[in-house]
Amino acid sequence: MSKRSFFAVSLRLNTPGKYVFKGKSVSFEPPSVCIIPAGLDYERSAFDDDVLVIHFNVSNYVTDEIEVYKISDIDKYRGLFEKALKIRLENSSGAQYKETAVLYEILGELAADFGIQSSKKSSIAESAEYMKQNFFNPELNIEDLAKRANVSSAQYRRKFRQVYGVSPKQYLDGLRFGYAKSLLETGYFSQKEIASRCGFSSVEYFRTAFKKDTGKCIRDFLSI
């Protein structure tokens, strides 16, 4: 399978098979719940595909291995998977968040059933949290974040994209522009104040970067 930018959690109902990745082989016997991390090259062999699948991106679930859990209470897990898929098909307001809530129920049940302990966040996840808390600092840069994660800049960019589906710069810019838009909409702050509050080195750079990101100048954005 080609690399995907999202995680997948699947419920294998009746068909055995195996995953091959990183020179390893992991077999699954039904009924099983399988978790496949983002950005992983793998091959799957199965006699048939009898499976329910949820795709997701959550910042606090980090793994680079395929995880397989042989479950005993199939009705419990089938009910949760069908609940999540029903929410997706209905596509009502807030469906994405409701489906994510069910996903956490599934992960919670796995943790309870298999004694999985919450491990310390990976260095990549920790760096994302650090960005959320410090994006307003104009001196924050990718090289320093890589050092905090104890990896090279190239490794940091690659691993970050595997987990979050975007580059660390895109993630950081998203935090800054998201906050900038919310401040602009209040009408309480000047462009210079917003640039400073959001971590841009100057108001001129903020204006240029804002137009590049949104395709609109700030005045056009406010007139929408």
C-alpha positions as CSV (number, residue, x, y, z in Angstrom):
1,M,0.0,0.0,0.0
2,S,1.2,3.5,-0.8
3,K,1.9,5.9,2.1
4,R,-1.1,7.6,3.5
5,S,-1.2,10.9,5.5
6,F,-3.7,9.5,8.0
7,F,-3.9,6.7,10.5
8,A,-6.3,3.8,10.0
9,V,-8.0,1.6,12.6
10,S,-9.8,-1.4,11.2
11,L,-12.0,-4.2,12.6
12,R,-11.2,-7.5,10.8
13,L,-14.4,-9.6,11.1
14,N,-13.9,-13.0,9.4
15,T,-10.8,-13.0,7.3
16,P,-7.2,-13.8,8.5
17,G,-4.2,-12.4,6.8
18,K,-0.9,-10.5,7.5
19,Y,0.8,-7.1,7.1
20,V,4.4,-6.9,5.9
21,F,6.3,-3.7,6.7
22,K,9.9,-2.7,7.5
23,G,10.9,-6.3,6.8
24,K,8.6,-7.5,9.5
25,S,5.4,-9.6,9.2
26,V,2.4,-9.3,11.5
27,S,-0.4,-11.7,11.2
28,F,-4.0,-11.1,12.2
29,E,-6.8,-13.6,13.1
30,P,-10.4,-12.5,13.2
31,P,-11.8,-10.8,15.0
32,S,-9.0,-8.3,15.4
33,V,-8.6,-4.5,15.6
34,C,-5.6,-3.3,13.6
35,I,-4.0,0.2,13.8
36,I,-1.9,1.4,10.9
37,P,0.2,4.5,11.4
38,A,0.4,7.4,8.9
39,G,3.2,7.4,6.4
40,L,3.9,3.7,6.5
41,D,4.7,1.6,3.4
42,Y,3.2,-1.9,3.9
43,E,1.7,-4.8,2.1
44,R,-1.5,-6.7,3.2
45,S,-2.5,-10.2,2.3
46,A,-5.9,-11.6,3.2
47,F,-8.2,-14.1,1.7
48,D,-11.1,-11.6,1.5
49,D,-11.8,-8.1,2.8
50,D,-14.4,-8.3,5.5
51,V,-13.5,-5.2,7.4
52,L,-14.8,-1.9,8.9
53,V,-12.3,1.0,8.7
54,I,-12.0,4.4,10.3
55,H,-9.4,6.9,9.1
56,F,-8.2,9.5,11.5
57,N,-5.6,12.1,12.5
58,V,-5.2,12.7,16.2
59,S,-2.1,14.4,17.6
60,N,-1.7,12.4,20.8
61,Y,-1.7,8.9,19.2
62,V,1.8,8.2,17.9
63,T,3.2,4.9,16.7
64,D,5.4,3.8,13.8
65,E,4.4,0.1,14.0
66,I,1.3,-1.8,12.9
67,E,-0.6,-2.8,16.0
68,V,-2.9,-5.9,16.0
69,Y,-5.2,-6.8,18.9
70,K,-7.1,-10.1,18.9
71,I,-10.4,-9.2,20.6
72,S,-13.0,-11.4,22.3
73,D,-16.0,-9.1,22.5
74,I,-16.7,-8.6,18.8
75,D,-20.2,-7.1,19.5
76,K,-18.7,-4.3,21.5
77,Y,-16.2,-3.3,18.9
78,R,-18.6,-3.8,16.0
79,G,-21.1,-1.6,17.6
80,L,-18.5,1.2,18.1
81,F,-17.2,0.9,14.5
82,E,-20.8,0.9,13.1
83,K,-21.6,3.9,15.2
84,A,-18.6,5.8,13.8
85,L,-19.4,4.9,10.2
86,K,-23.1,5.8,10.6
87,I,-22.0,9.3,11.8
88,R,-19.8,9.6,8.8
89,L,-22.5,8.6,6.4
90,E,-25.0,11.0,8.0
91,N,-22.5,13.8,7.6
92,S,-24.4,16.1,9.9
93,S,-23.0,19.2,11.6
94,G,-20.1,18.3,13.8
95,A,-19.8,14.8,12.3
96,Q,-16.0,14.9,12.2
97,Y,-15.8,15.6,16.0
98,K,-18.5,13.0,16.8
99,E,-16.6,10.3,14.8
100,T,-13.4,11.3,16.5
101,A,-15.1,10.9,19.9
102,V,-16.1,7.3,19.0
103,L,-12.6,6.6,17.8
104,Y,-11.4,7.6,21.3
105,E,-13.9,5.2,22.7
106,I,-12.4,2.4,20.6
107,L,-8.9,3.3,21.7
108,G,-10.1,3.5,25.3
109,E,-11.6,0.0,25.1
110,L,-8.4,-1.4,23.6
111,A,-6.4,0.2,26.5
112,A,-8.8,-1.4,29.0
113,D,-8.9,-4.8,27.4
114,F,-5.2,-5.2,26.8
115,G,-3.7,-3.2,29.6
116,I,-2.2,-0.6,27.3
117,Q,-0.6,2.1,29.4
118,S,-0.5,5.7,28.2
119,S,3.1,6.2,27.2
120,K,5.1,9.4,27.2
121,K,4.4,11.5,24.1
122,S,6.8,11.1,21.3
123,S,9.3,13.9,20.8
124,I,7.3,14.8,17.6
125,A,4.1,15.1,19.5
126,E,5.8,17.1,22.2
127,S,7.2,19.5,19.6
128,A,3.7,20.0,18.2
129,E,2.4,20.8,21.7
130,Y,5.4,23.2,22.1
131,M,4.4,25.0,18.9
132,K,0.8,25.4,20.1
133,Q,2.1,27.0,23.3
134,N,4.8,29.2,21.7
135,F,3.7,30.0,18.1
136,F,3.6,33.7,19.0
137,N,7.3,33.7,19.5
138,P,8.9,35.1,16.3
139,E,12.2,33.4,17.1
140,L,10.6,29.9,17.0
141,N,12.0,28.0,14.0
142,I,12.1,24.5,12.7
143,E,15.8,23.9,13.4
144,D,15.3,24.6,17.1
145,L,12.3,22.4,17.2
146,A,14.3,19.6,15.6
147,K,17.0,20.0,18.3
148,R,14.3,19.8,21.0
149,A,13.2,16.5,19.4
150,N,16.8,15.3,19.3
151,V,16.8,14.6,15.6
152,S,18.2,16.3,12.5
153,S,16.2,18.9,10.7
154,A,15.6,16.5,7.8
155,Q,14.5,13.7,10.1
156,Y,12.3,16.0,12.0
157,R,10.5,17.2,8.8
158,R,10.0,13.7,7.6
159,K,8.7,12.3,10.9
160,F,6.5,15.3,11.5
161,R,4.8,14.9,8.1
162,Q,4.3,11.2,8.8
163,V,2.4,11.9,12.0
164,Y,0.5,15.1,11.0
165,G,0.3,15.0,7.2
166,V,1.9,18.4,6.8
167,S,5.3,19.9,7.2
168,P,6.2,21.4,10.6
169,K,6.3,24.9,8.9
170,Q,2.8,24.4,7.5
171,Y,1.7,23.3,10.9
172,L,3.3,26.3,12.6
173,D,1.9,28.7,9.9
174,G,-1.5,27.2,10.4
175,L,-1.4,28.0,14.1
176,R,-0.3,31.6,13.4
177,F,-2.8,32.3,10.6
178,G,-5.6,30.7,12.5
179,Y,-5.1,33.0,15.5
180,A,-4.4,36.0,13.2
181,K,-7.8,35.5,11.5
182,S,-9.6,35.3,14.8
183,L,-8.0,38.5,16.0
184,L,-8.7,40.3,12.7
185,E,-12.4,39.4,13.0
186,T,-12.7,41.0,16.4
187,G,-11.8,44.4,14.9
188,Y,-10.0,45.3,18.1
189,F,-6.4,45.1,17.0
190,S,-4.3,46.9,14.4
191,Q,-2.4,44.8,11.9
192,K,0.8,45.6,13.6
193,E,-0.5,44.3,17.0
194,I,-1.8,41.1,15.4
195,A,1.5,40.5,13.7
196,S,3.3,40.8,17.0
197,R,0.8,38.6,18.8
198,C,1.0,35.9,16.2
199,G,4.8,35.5,16.0
200,F,5.4,37.4,12.7
201,S,8.7,39.3,12.7
202,S,7.1,42.4,11.1
203,V,3.7,43.7,10.0
204,E,5.1,43.9,6.4
205,Y,6.0,40.2,6.5
206,F,2.6,39.4,8.1
207,R,0.8,41.1,5.2
208,T,2.8,39.3,2.6
209,A,2.5,35.9,4.2
210,F,-1.2,36.4,4.8
211,K,-1.9,37.0,1.2
212,K,0.3,34.1,0.1
213,D,-1.6,31.8,2.6
214,T,-5.1,32.9,1.9
215,G,-4.9,34.4,-1.6
216,K,-6.4,37.6,-0.3
217,C,-5.0,40.7,1.2
218,I,-6.1,41.5,4.7
219,R,-8.6,44.2,3.6
220,D,-10.3,41.7,1.2
221,F,-10.4,39.1,3.9
222,L,-12.2,41.5,6.3
223,S,-14.7,42.5,3.6
224,I,-16.0,38.9,3.0
